[in-house]
Amino acid sequence: MATYDVNALLSATAYGSDGDKIGKVEQVFLDDTTEEVTFVTVNTGLFGTKESFVPADGARQDGDRLVLPYTKDVVKDAPNVDADQHLSPAEEEEIYRYYKMNYSGTGGREDRHATETDRSAAPAAGTAGYTRNDRYADDTAGRHDTAARADRDDNEVIRHEERLRVGKERQETGRARLRKYVVTEHETVDVPVQREEVRVERIPLDGTEVTGGTIGEDTVEVALHEERAVVAKETVGVEKIELEKETVRDTERVDAEVRKEQVEVETDAERGTGLTDKDRRDRI
């Protein structure tokens, strides 16, 4: 069995074997006999409303990360077991069977999370565990002790209510891409060019100049030149386009139904009269 820092476990985040985030570690369960960590519960609901049991065997603690040997889907579909009480051998066996692990329970051993007694003696890392509430100040623990005793008193009851806990999870909603494609355009450019042309120019002579020529046929050739437009293409960068992300803040409204316990006082004499607490106060 691996050794765990229980204090760090209670503030750790669980990750699956594929690296995906699963949720916060909510509770740590210990073996009643060995005080070793046997199970942890991980929040897997939309707003942390569901706790899934995961065996500690094979898990690896890395600071504030707890890497589990299971994927997120496997943990989310774990059997629904009440996380607010001791685990019975039957519940242990059900959890181990779901995770395809061998169960070696003896029938008398139960797993627990720490009680009020555990608060008075701070557990050493890796040997005892407790829930997040165990880290409250001593005065808070004292109030919990008083509430526990009052809950056992026949003359008093504790009224409970559900409170909505809202959280956030990050998920991928889409992808954006920069894609280049090629279009062909026709471009026209006027290019100034030059060419040579032949022009006959006659210059009269006065007949006194001796040219030394003879009468006969003759041919004179002159090379003519012209400029022609030549097309060449080159590729140059004209613009840089970047894809950036920005965070836009918004507000979403969520709602859910919560249950509350109500307390009414009824005596044997008033049974069946339909009197309410308000009626009793009005009579005083």
C-alpha positions as CSV (number, residue, x, y, z in Angstrom):
1,M,0.0,0.0,0.0
2,A,1.4,3.4,-0.9
3,T,2.0,6.1,1.6
4,Y,0.0,9.3,1.2
5,D,0.1,12.8,2.6
6,V,-3.5,13.0,3.7
7,N,-3.5,16.8,4.2
8,A,-2.4,17.3,0.7
9,L,-4.9,14.7,-0.6
10,L,-7.8,16.8,0.8
11,S,-6.8,19.7,-1.4
12,A,-5.7,17.6,-4.4
13,T,-7.3,17.4,-7.8
14,A,-7.8,13.9,-9.3
15,Y,-6.6,13.2,-12.8
16,G,-7.3,10.1,-15.0
17,S,-4.8,7.7,-16.4
18,D,-5.1,9.5,-19.7
19,G,-4.2,12.9,-18.1
20,D,-7.8,14.3,-18.2
21,K,-8.9,16.2,-15.1
22,I,-11.6,14.3,-13.2
23,G,-12.4,16.6,-10.2
24,K,-11.5,17.6,-6.6
25,V,-10.8,15.0,-4.0
26,E,-13.5,15.5,-1.4
27,Q,-13.0,12.8,1.3
28,V,-10.3,10.3,2.3
29,F,-11.3,6.9,3.8
30,L,-9.0,5.0,6.2
31,D,-8.9,1.4,7.2
32,D,-10.1,1.1,10.8
33,T,-7.3,-1.3,11.6
34,T,-4.2,-0.2,9.8
35,E,-5.1,3.6,9.4
36,E,-4.0,3.3,5.8
37,V,-5.8,5.2,3.0
38,T,-8.1,2.8,1.2
39,F,-10.5,5.0,-0.7
40,V,-11.0,8.5,-1.8
41,T,-14.1,10.2,-3.1
42,V,-13.9,12.5,-6.2
43,N,-16.4,15.2,-7.2
44,T,-17.7,14.1,-10.6
45,G,-21.0,15.9,-10.9
46,L,-21.8,19.0,-12.9
47,F,-21.3,21.3,-9.9
48,G,-19.6,18.8,-7.6
49,T,-22.9,17.3,-6.5
50,K,-21.8,13.7,-7.0
51,E,-19.0,11.9,-5.2
52,S,-17.5,8.7,-6.8
53,F,-15.5,6.2,-4.7
54,V,-12.1,5.2,-6.1
55,P,-9.7,2.7,-4.5
56,A,-6.4,4.2,-3.4
57,D,-4.5,1.1,-4.7
58,G,-2.5,2.1,-7.8
59,A,-3.0,5.8,-7.3
60,R,0.0,8.2,-7.4
61,Q,0.2,11.4,-5.4
62,D,2.2,14.2,-7.0
63,G,1.9,17.4,-4.9
64,D,-1.6,18.7,-5.4
65,R,-2.3,16.1,-8.1
66,L,-3.7,12.6,-7.5
67,V,-3.2,10.5,-10.6
68,L,-5.7,7.6,-10.7
69,P,-5.2,4.4,-12.7
70,Y,-8.7,4.8,-14.3
71,T,-10.2,7.1,-16.9
72,K,-12.7,9.9,-16.1
73,D,-15.6,7.9,-17.6
74,V,-14.8,4.8,-15.4
75,V,-14.8,7.0,-12.2
76,K,-18.0,8.8,-13.1
77,D,-19.9,5.5,-13.6
78,A,-18.7,4.0,-10.2
79,P,-21.5,2.5,-8.0
80,N,-23.5,5.0,-6.0
81,V,-22.4,4.6,-2.4
82,D,-23.3,6.9,0.5
83,A,-20.1,8.8,1.3
84,D,-21.3,10.1,4.7
85,Q,-20.9,6.9,6.7
86,H,-18.7,3.9,7.2
87,L,-18.2,1.6,4.3
88,S,-19.7,-1.9,4.9
89,P,-17.8,-5.0,3.7
90,A,-20.6,-5.4,1.1
91,E,-20.1,-1.8,-0.2
92,E,-16.3,-2.4,-0.3
93,E,-16.8,-5.5,-2.3
94,E,-19.1,-3.8,-4.7
95,I,-16.6,-1.0,-5.3
96,Y,-13.7,-3.4,-5.8
97,R,-15.7,-5.6,-8.1
98,Y,-16.6,-2.6,-10.3
99,Y,-12.9,-1.6,-10.6
100,K,-12.0,-5.3,-11.3
101,M,-9.9,-5.6,-8.2
102,N,-9.6,-8.5,-5.8
103,Y,-11.5,-8.0,-2.5
104,S,-9.8,-9.4,0.6
105,G,-12.2,-8.1,3.3
106,T,-12.7,-10.1,6.4
107,G,-16.3,-9.1,7.1
108,G,-15.3,-7.2,10.4
109,R,-13.2,-4.4,8.9
110,E,-14.8,-1.2,7.8
111,D,-13.4,1.9,6.2
112,R,-14.1,5.3,7.6
113,H,-13.2,8.9,7.4
114,A,-12.0,10.5,10.6
115,T,-14.3,11.3,13.5
116,E,-14.3,14.0,16.1
117,T,-11.7,12.0,18.1
118,D,-9.3,12.2,15.2
119,R,-9.2,16.0,15.4
120,S,-7.9,16.0,19.0
121,A,-4.8,14.0,17.8
122,A,-3.5,15.4,14.5
123,P,-2.7,12.4,12.2
124,A,0.7,12.0,10.7
125,A,0.9,12.2,6.9
126,G,0.2,8.9,5.3
127,T,-1.3,7.3,8.4
128,A,-4.7,8.9,9.0
129,G,-7.1,10.9,7.0
130,Y,-10.1,13.1,7.4
131,T,-12.5,15.3,5.4
132,R,-12.1,19.0,4.5
133,N,-14.1,20.0,7.6
134,D,-11.4,18.5,9.8
135,R,-9.1,21.4,9.0
136,Y,-11.4,24.0,10.6
137,A,-10.2,25.9,13.7
138,D,-10.6,24.3,17.2
139,D,-13.7,26.5,17.9
140,T,-15.4,25.1,14.8
141,A,-14.6,21.6,15.9
142,G,-16.1,22.4,19.3
143,R,-19.3,23.5,17.7
144,H,-19.4,20.3,15.7
145,D,-19.0,18.3,18.9
146,T,-21.9,20.3,20.5
147,A,-24.1,19.7,17.5
148,A,-23.3,16.0,17.5
149,R,-24.3,15.7,21.1
150,A,-27.5,17.7,20.5
151,D,-28.4,15.4,17.6
152,R,-28.3,12.5,20.1
153,D,-30.5,14.3,22.6
154,D,-34.1,13.2,22.6
155,N,-35.2,16.7,23.4
156,E,-33.6,18.4,20.5
157,V,-33.3,17.8,16.8
158,I,-31.0,19.3,14.2
159,R,-32.6,20.9,11.2
160,H,-30.8,20.3,7.9
161,E,-31.0,21.9,4.5
162,E,-29.4,21.5,1.2
163,R,-27.4,24.4,-0.2
164,L,-26.5,24.9,-3.8
165,R,-22.8,24.7,-4.5
166,V,-21.9,26.2,-7.9
167,G,-18.6,25.5,-9.6
168,K,-17.1,25.8,-13.0
169,E,-15.4,23.4,-15.4
170,R,-13.4,24.2,-18.5
171,Q,-14.4,22.4,-21.7
172,E,-13.6,22.7,-25.4
173,T,-16.4,24.3,-27.4
174,G,-14.8,24.4,-30.9
175,R,-11.7,25.1,-32.9
176,A,-10.5,28.0,-35.1
177,R,-8.1,27.6,-38.0
178,L,-6.1,29.8,-40.3
179,R,-6.2,28.3,-43.8
180,K,-4.5,29.7,-46.9
181,Y,-5.8,29.1,-50.4
182,V,-4.7,30.3,-53.9
183,V,-6.8,32.4,-56.3
184,T,-5.7,33.5,-59.8
185,E,-6.2,37.1,-61.0
186,H,-5.5,38.7,-64.3
187,E,-3.2,41.7,-64.1
188,T,-2.4,44.2,-66.9
189,V,0.6,46.4,-66.9
190,D,1.6,49.0,-69.6
191,V,5.3,48.8,-70.5
192,P,6.9,51.6,-72.6
193,V,9.1,50.0,-75.4
194,Q,11.2,51.4,-78.3
195,R,11.9,50.1,-81.8
196,E,14.1,51.2,-84.7
197,E,12.6,52.2,-88.1
198,V,14.3,53.0,-91.4
199,R,14.1,56.5,-92.8
200,V,15.7,57.4,-96.1
201,E,17.5,60.7,-96.1
202,R,19.0,62.2,-99.3
203,I,21.9,64.7,-99.1
204,P,22.7,66.4,-102.4
205,L,26.4,66.8,-103.4
206,D,27.8,69.7,-105.4
207,G,29.6,67.4,-107.8
208,T,33.1,68.6,-106.9
209,E,33.8,66.0,-104.4
210,V,35.6,62.9,-105.7
211,T,34.0,59.8,-104.3
212,G,36.1,57.2,-106.1
213,G,33.0,55.2,-106.8
214,T,32.0,53.3,-109.8
215,I,28.7,53.1,-111.5
216,G,26.9,49.9,-110.7
217,E,24.5,48.1,-108.3
218,D,25.1,48.0,-104.6
219,T,23.3,46.9,-101.5
220,V,23.7,48.2,-98.0
221,E,22.1,46.4,-94.9
222,V,21.3,48.0,-91.6
223,A,20.2,46.0,-88.5
224,L,17.0,47.2,-86.9
225,H,16.2,46.6,-83.2
226,E,13.2,46.9,-81.0
227,E,12.3,46.3,-77.3
228,R,9.8,43.7,-76.3
229,A,8.0,43.3,-72.9
230,V,9.3,40.3,-71.0
231,V,7.1,38.8,-68.2
232,A,8.7,37.3,-65.0
233,K,7.1,36.5,-61.6
234,E,8.5,36.5,-58.1
235,T,6.9,35.6,-54.8
236,V,7.2,38.1,-52.0
237,G,5.6,38.4,-48.5
238,V,2.9,41.1,-48.3
239,E,1.1,40.5,-45.0
240,K,1.4,38.6,-41.7
241,I,-1.8,37.2,-40.3
242,E,-1.9,35.9,-36.7
243,L,-4.6,34.0,-34.8
244,E,-5.0,35.2,-31.2
245,K,-7.4,34.3,-28.4
246,E,-9.1,36.6,-26.0
247,T,-11.2,35.8,-23.0
248,V,-14.7,37.3,-22.9
249,R,-16.4,37.4,-19.5
250,D,-20.0,36.7,-19.2
251,T,-22.5,35.6,-16.5
252,E,-24.7,32.5,-16.6
253,R,-27.6,31.9,-14.3
254,V,-28.1,28.4,-13.0
255,D,-30.9,27.0,-10.8
256,A,-31.7,23.8,-9.0
257,E,-34.1,22.6,-6.4
258,V,-32.9,22.2,-2.8
259,R,-34.6,20.5,0.1
260,K,-35.0,22.0,3.6
261,E,-36.2,20.4,6.8
262,Q,-38.9,22.2,8.7
263,V,-39.7,21.7,12.3
264,E,-43.1,21.9,13.9
265,V,-44.1,21.3,17.6
266,E,-47.1,19.0,18.2
267,T,-48.4,17.8,21.5
268,D,-50.7,14.9,22.2
269,A,-53.5,17.4,23.1
270,E,-53.1,19.2,19.8
271,R,-52.8,16.2,17.6
272,G,-55.4,16.4,14.8
273,T,-56.4,20.0,15.6
274,G,-54.4,21.5,12.7
275,L,-52.6,24.0,14.9
276,T,-49.4,25.4,13.4
277,D,-46.4,27.1,15.1
278,K,-47.8,30.4,14.0
279,D,-51.1,29.7,15.7
280,R,-49.3,28.9,18.9
281,R,-47.3,32.1,18.8
282,D,-50.5,34.1,18.2
283,R,-52.0,32.6,21.4
284,I,-49.1,33.7,23.5
